[in-house]
Amino acid sequence: MWEKIKQIKPISRKANWLGWFCTVHIASTILVLLLFLGMGINPTLVVSVVAAPLWLAVAFTSKYITDKIMEDK
């Protein structure tokens, strides 16, 4: 049954894209948090609403990187 589902191109491609997006987004989020912690910035400030534009930039960058990864496939 799973082999038949994997062969359906739109489902397989979208699932692949979503998996890459989650991976890239989580990795870039961890990287940003570690960078700010390394610079001595309060982590509650970084995760709060004050840093919302930063997290939007991370999300859009993650989408861009994911689209570039999926172009090759």
N, CA, C and O atoms as CSV, one atom per row, in Angstrom:
chain,resi,resn,atom,element,x,y,z
A,1,MET,N,N,0.815,-1.185,0.000
A,1,MET,CA,C,0.000,0.000,0.000
A,1,MET,C,C,0.870,1.264,0.000
A,1,MET,O,O,0.589,2.202,-0.746
A,2,TRP,N,N,1.921,1.299,0.828
A,2,TRP,CA,C,2.778,2.470,0.878
A,2,TRP,C,C,3.522,2.680,-0.420
A,2,TRP,O,O,3.790,3.820,-0.798
A,3,GLU,N,N,3.860,1.609,-1.109
A,3,GLU,CA,C,4.561,1.743,-2.386
A,3,GLU,C,C,3.676,2.446,-3.419
A,3,GLU,O,O,4.161,3.249,-4.216
A,4,LYS,N,N,2.383,2.139,-3.400
A,4,LYS,CA,C,1.466,2.811,-4.320
A,4,LYS,C,C,1.357,4.302,-3.998
A,4,LYS,O,O,1.296,5.135,-4.902
A,5,ILE,N,N,1.332,4.631,-2.702
A,5,ILE,CA,C,1.234,6.037,-2.305
A,5,ILE,C,C,2.511,6.783,-2.681
A,5,ILE,O,O,2.450,7.931,-3.121
A,6,LYS,N,N,3.667,6.139,-2.513
A,6,LYS,CA,C,4.936,6.781,-2.861
A,6,LYS,C,C,5.039,7.073,-4.356
A,6,LYS,O,O,5.745,7.999,-4.756
A,7,GLN,N,N,4.353,6.304,-5.174
A,7,GLN,CA,C,4.439,6.482,-6.620
A,7,GLN,C,C,3.594,7.648,-7.121
A,7,GLN,O,O,3.780,8.105,-8.249
A,8,ILE,N,N,2.678,8.128,-6.307
A,8,ILE,CA,C,1.858,9.272,-6.700
A,8,ILE,C,C,2.740,10.518,-6.600
A,8,ILE,O,O,3.107,10.932,-5.500
A,9,LYS,N,N,3.071,11.101,-7.715
A,9,LYS,CA,C,4.053,12.183,-7.776
A,9,LYS,C,C,3.697,13.410,-6.936
A,9,LYS,O,O,4.551,13.880,-6.184
A,10,PRO,N,N,2.459,13.960,-7.028
A,10,PRO,CA,C,2.183,15.177,-6.242
A,10,PRO,C,C,2.297,14.946,-4.734
A,10,PRO,O,O,2.797,15.812,-4.017
A,11,ILE,N,N,1.842,13.796,-4.247
A,11,ILE,CA,C,1.911,13.526,-2.809
A,11,ILE,C,C,3.360,13.326,-2.395
A,11,ILE,O,O,3.800,13.858,-1.376
A,12,SER,N,N,4.091,12.567,-3.180
A,12,SER,CA,C,5.477,12.289,-2.841
A,12,SER,C,C,6.310,13.565,-2.880
A,12,SER,O,O,7.133,13.787,-1.991
A,13,ARG,N,N,6.115,14.391,-3.873
A,13,ARG,CA,C,6.899,15.627,-3.999
A,13,ARG,C,C,6.579,16.600,-2.871
A,13,ARG,O,O,7.484,17.217,-2.308
A,14,LYS,N,N,5.307,16.741,-2.539
A,14,LYS,CA,C,4.915,17.667,-1.470
A,14,LYS,C,C,5.424,17.172,-0.119
A,14,LYS,O,O,5.878,17.967,0.704
A,15,ALA,N,N,5.349,15.874,0.108
A,15,ALA,CA,C,5.859,15.318,1.364
A,15,ALA,C,C,7.369,15.501,1.451
A,15,ALA,O,O,7.897,15.802,2.522
A,16,ASN,N,N,8.059,15.322,0.343
A,16,ASN,CA,C,9.505,15.524,0.306
A,16,ASN,C,C,9.845,16.990,0.590
A,16,ASN,O,O,10.770,17.279,1.349
A,17,TRP,N,N,9.101,17.906,-0.017
A,17,TRP,CA,C,9.332,19.331,0.209
A,17,TRP,C,C,9.094,19.692,1.675
A,17,TRP,O,O,9.880,20.423,2.278
A,18,LEU,N,N,8.006,19.177,2.239
A,18,LEU,CA,C,7.679,19.485,3.630
A,18,LEU,C,C,8.740,18.945,4.584
A,18,LEU,O,O,9.096,19.608,5.558
A,19,GLY,N,N,9.239,17.760,4.311
A,19,GLY,CA,C,10.295,17.191,5.133
A,19,GLY,C,C,11.567,18.021,5.084
A,19,GLY,O,O,12.187,18.273,6.117
A,20,TRP,N,N,11.960,18.447,3.885
A,20,TRP,CA,C,13.148,19.298,3.756
A,20,TRP,C,C,12.937,20.644,4.433
A,20,TRP,O,O,13.844,21.164,5.081
A,21,PHE,N,N,11.734,21.213,4.284
A,21,PHE,CA,C,11.461,22.511,4.901
A,21,PHE,C,C,11.575,22.420,6.417
A,21,PHE,O,O,12.199,23.277,7.043
A,22,CYS,N,N,10.982,21.397,7.011
A,22,CYS,CA,C,11.063,21.234,8.468
A,22,CYS,C,C,12.512,21.072,8.912
A,22,CYS,O,O,12.928,21.660,9.911
A,23,THR,N,N,13.276,20.282,8.179
A,23,THR,CA,C,14.678,20.065,8.530
A,23,THR,C,C,15.479,21.363,8.442
A,23,THR,O,O,16.229,21.695,9.360
A,24,VAL,N,N,15.324,22.086,7.353
A,24,VAL,CA,C,16.065,23.346,7.165
A,24,VAL,C,C,15.630,24.379,8.192
A,24,VAL,O,O,16.465,25.091,8.751
A,25,HIS,N,N,14.337,24.464,8.443
A,25,HIS,CA,C,13.820,25.464,9.381
A,25,HIS,C,C,14.300,25.189,10.808
A,25,HIS,O,O,14.723,26.108,11.510
A,26,ILE,N,N,14.235,23.942,11.231
A,26,ILE,CA,C,14.691,23.600,12.584
A,26,ILE,C,C,16.196,23.841,12.718
A,26,ILE,O,O,16.657,24.372,13.728
A,27,ALA,N,N,16.948,23.454,11.706
A,27,ALA,CA,C,18.402,23.651,11.764
A,27,ALA,C,C,18.758,25.136,11.811
A,27,ALA,O,O,19.626,25.538,12.585
A,28,SER,N,N,18.103,25.945,10.996
A,28,SER,CA,C,18.421,27.380,10.990
A,28,SER,C,C,17.945,28.055,12.276
A,28,SER,O,O,18.591,28.989,12.753
A,29,THR,N,N,16.843,27.605,12.839
A,29,THR,CA,C,16.368,28.158,14.107
A,29,THR,C,C,17.359,27.860,15.228
A,29,THR,O,O,17.686,28.742,16.023
A,30,ILE,N,N,17.831,26.632,15.291
A,30,ILE,CA,C,18.820,26.263,16.309
A,30,ILE,C,C,20.100,27.078,16.120
A,30,ILE,O,O,20.697,27.539,17.092
A,31,LEU,N,N,20.511,27.250,14.879
A,31,LEU,CA,C,21.715,28.030,14.598
A,31,LEU,C,C,21.568,29.480,15.069
A,31,LEU,O,O,22.481,30.026,15.688
A,32,VAL,N,N,20.429,30.097,14.781
A,32,VAL,CA,C,20.191,31.483,15.199
A,32,VAL,C,C,20.177,31.589,16.720
A,32,VAL,O,O,20.779,32.498,17.291
A,33,LEU,N,N,19.483,30.653,17.373
A,33,LEU,CA,C,19.442,30.681,18.841
A,33,LEU,C,C,20.829,30.523,19.443
A,33,LEU,O,O,21.176,31.231,20.388
A,34,LEU,N,N,21.628,29.603,18.908
A,34,LEU,CA,C,22.981,29.405,19.429
A,34,LEU,C,C,23.866,30.622,19.182
A,34,LEU,O,O,24.682,30.983,20.030
A,35,LEU,N,N,23.704,31.253,18.021
A,35,LEU,CA,C,24.463,32.473,17.741
A,35,LEU,C,C,24.136,33.579,18.741
A,35,LEU,O,O,25.035,34.235,19.267
A,36,PHE,N,N,22.857,33.781,18.998
A,36,PHE,CA,C,22.471,34.821,19.941
A,36,PHE,C,C,22.893,34.492,21.363
A,36,PHE,O,O,23.296,35.380,22.114
A,37,LEU,N,N,22.804,33.218,21.736
A,37,LEU,CA,C,23.276,32.827,23.058
A,37,LEU,C,C,24.783,33.044,23.172
A,37,LEU,O,O,25.280,33.452,24.222
A,38,GLY,N,N,25.504,32.769,22.088
A,38,GLY,CA,C,26.943,32.988,22.072
A,38,GLY,C,C,27.312,34.458,22.199
A,38,GLY,O,O,28.356,34.798,22.756
A,39,MET,N,N,26.452,35.330,21.678
A,39,MET,CA,C,26.700,36.768,21.794
A,39,MET,C,C,26.223,37.321,23.130
A,39,MET,O,O,26.456,38.492,23.428
A,40,GLY,N,N,25.565,36.506,23.932
A,40,GLY,CA,C,25.118,36.936,25.248
A,40,GLY,C,C,23.763,37.611,25.275
A,40,GLY,O,O,23.431,38.309,26.234
A,41,ILE,N,N,22.970,37.405,24.216
A,41,ILE,CA,C,21.631,38.006,24.183
A,41,ILE,C,C,20.671,37.079,24.934
A,41,ILE,O,O,20.737,35.856,24.803
A,42,ASN,N,N,19.793,37.676,25.711
A,42,ASN,CA,C,18.841,36.941,26.524
A,42,ASN,C,C,17.955,36.042,25.641
A,42,ASN,O,O,17.297,36.547,24.731
A,43,PRO,N,N,17.926,34.725,25.891
A,43,PRO,CA,C,17.145,33.822,25.026
A,43,PRO,C,C,15.643,34.057,25.097
A,43,PRO,O,O,14.943,33.805,24.116
A,44,THR,N,N,15.125,34.534,26.232
A,44,THR,CA,C,13.683,34.807,26.284
A,44,THR,C,C,13.326,35.984,25.386
A,44,THR,O,O,12.220,36.041,24.848
A,45,LEU,N,N,14.245,36.913,25.221
A,45,LEU,CA,C,14.010,38.036,24.317
A,45,LEU,C,C,14.026,37.565,22.866
A,45,LEU,O,O,13.249,38.044,22.041
A,46,VAL,N,N,14.909,36.631,22.563
A,46,VAL,CA,C,15.039,36.146,21.187
A,46,VAL,C,C,13.811,35.348,20.763
A,46,VAL,O,O,13.408,35.404,19.601
A,47,VAL,N,N,13.218,34.613,21.685
A,47,VAL,CA,C,12.073,33.766,21.350
A,47,VAL,C,C,10.767,34.554,21.428
A,47,VAL,O,O,9.740,34.082,20.939
A,48,SER,N,N,10.782,35.731,22.024
A,48,SER,CA,C,9.553,36.491,22.252
A,48,SER,C,C,9.084,37.214,21.002
A,48,SER,O,O,9.643,37.054,19.917
A,49,VAL,N,N,8.052,38.007,21.183
A,49,VAL,CA,C,7.440,38.764,20.091
A,49,VAL,C,C,8.395,39.832,19.557
A,49,VAL,O,O,8.274,40.246,18.404
A,50,VAL,N,N,9.335,40.277,20.377
A,50,VAL,CA,C,10.276,41.309,19.952
A,50,VAL,C,C,11.076,40.842,18.736
A,50,VAL,O,O,11.415,41.641,17.863
A,51,ALA,N,N,11.371,39.552,18.687
A,51,ALA,CA,C,12.177,39.003,17.594
A,51,ALA,C,C,11.321,38.435,16.455
A,51,ALA,O,O,11.830,37.681,15.626
A,52,ALA,N,N,10.046,38.781,16.401
A,52,ALA,CA,C,9.163,38.238,15.363
A,52,ALA,C,C,9.666,38.509,13.940
A,52,ALA,O,O,9.597,37.603,13.109
A,53,PRO,N,N,10.161,39.691,13.620
A,53,PRO,CA,C,10.682,39.893,12.259
A,53,PRO,C,C,11.854,38.971,11.933
A,53,PRO,O,O,12.009,38.536,10.792
A,54,LEU,N,N,12.667,38.679,12.923
A,54,LEU,CA,C,13.773,37.754,12.710
A,54,LEU,C,C,13.249,36.366,12.344
A,54,LEU,O,O,13.766,35.730,11.425
A,55,TRP,N,N,12.228,35.896,13.057
A,55,TRP,CA,C,11.695,34.561,12.780
A,55,TRP,C,C,10.969,34.512,11.442
A,55,TRP,O,O,10.942,33.467,10.792
A,56,LEU,N,N,10.385,35.626,11.026
A,56,LEU,CA,C,9.806,35.679,9.673
A,56,LEU,C,C,10.907,35.561,8.629
A,56,LEU,O,O,10.748,34.869,7.623
A,57,ALA,N,N,12.019,36.236,8.873
A,57,ALA,CA,C,13.148,36.136,7.945
A,57,ALA,C,C,13.688,34.709,7.899
A,57,ALA,O,O,14.049,34.216,6.830
A,58,VAL,N,N,13.746,34.049,9.046
A,58,VAL,CA,C,14.205,32.650,9.084
A,58,VAL,C,C,13.247,31.761,8.294
A,58,VAL,O,O,13.687,30.878,7.558
A,59,ALA,N,N,11.946,31.988,8.441
A,59,ALA,CA,C,10.963,31.172,7.720
A,59,ALA,C,C,11.072,31.369,6.205
A,59,ALA,O,O,11.051,30.397,5.450
A,60,PHE,N,N,11.188,32.627,5.760
A,60,PHE,CA,C,11.303,32.885,4.325
A,60,PHE,C,C,12.625,32.361,3.761
A,60,PHE,O,O,12.672,31.867,2.634
A,61,THR,N,N,13.683,32.469,4.539
A,61,THR,CA,C,14.969,31.923,4.110
A,61,THR,C,C,14.913,30.402,4.022
A,61,THR,O,O,15.477,29.805,3.105
A,62,SER,N,N,14.236,29.785,4.972
A,62,SER,CA,C,14.078,28.327,4.941
A,62,SER,C,C,13.301,27.891,3.707
A,62,SER,O,O,13.636,26.889,3.076
A,63,LYS,N,N,12.255,28.655,3.364
A,63,LYS,CA,C,11.487,28.327,2.159
A,63,LYS,C,C,12.353,28.462,0.912
A,63,LYS,O,O,12.298,27.619,0.017
A,64,TYR,N,N,13.155,29.527,0.855
A,64,TYR,CA,C,14.036,29.743,-0.291
A,64,TYR,C,C,15.057,28.605,-0.428
A,64,TYR,O,O,15.272,28.085,-1.523
A,65,ILE,N,N,15.675,28.229,0.680
A,65,ILE,CA,C,16.670,27.150,0.650
A,65,ILE,C,C,16.010,25.831,0.260
A,65,ILE,O,O,16.568,25.064,-0.525
A,66,THR,N,N,14.827,25.566,0.803
A,66,THR,CA,C,14.114,24.337,0.465
A,66,THR,C,C,13.758,24.298,-1.017
A,66,THR,O,O,13.894,23.256,-1.659
A,67,ASP,N,N,13.308,25.416,-1.561
A,67,ASP,CA,C,13.001,25.469,-2.999
A,67,ASP,C,C,14.253,25.199,-3.836
A,67,ASP,O,O,14.179,24.520,-4.860
A,68,LYS,N,N,15.388,25.723,-3.409
A,68,LYS,CA,C,16.645,25.471,-4.140
A,68,LYS,C,C,17.052,24.000,-4.053
A,68,LYS,O,O,17.550,23.436,-5.027
A,69,ILE,N,N,16.844,23.382,-2.904
A,69,ILE,CA,C,17.159,21.950,-2.764
A,69,ILE,C,C,16.243,21.123,-3.657
A,69,ILE,O,O,16.694,20.166,-4.286
A,70,MET,N,N,14.972,21.479,-3.718
A,70,MET,CA,C,14.018,20.691,-4.491
A,70,MET,C,C,14.157,20.912,-6.004
A,70,MET,O,O,13.681,20.088,-6.785
A,71,GLU,N,N,14.798,22.004,-6.429
A,71,GLU,CA,C,15.021,22.208,-7.854
A,71,GLU,C,C,15.898,21.120,-8.446
A,71,GLU,O,O,15.721,20.732,-9.601
A,72,ASP,N,N,16.840,20.629,-7.657
A,72,ASP,CA,C,17.772,19.624,-8.137
A,72,ASP,C,C,17.151,18.248,-8.295
A,72,ASP,O,O,17.690,17.403,-9.010
A,73,LYS,N,N,16.025,18.014,-7.638
A,73,LYS,CA,C,15.428,16.672,-7.656
A,73,LYS,C,C,14.455,16.491,-8.766
A,73,LYS,O,O,13.873,15.416,-8.909
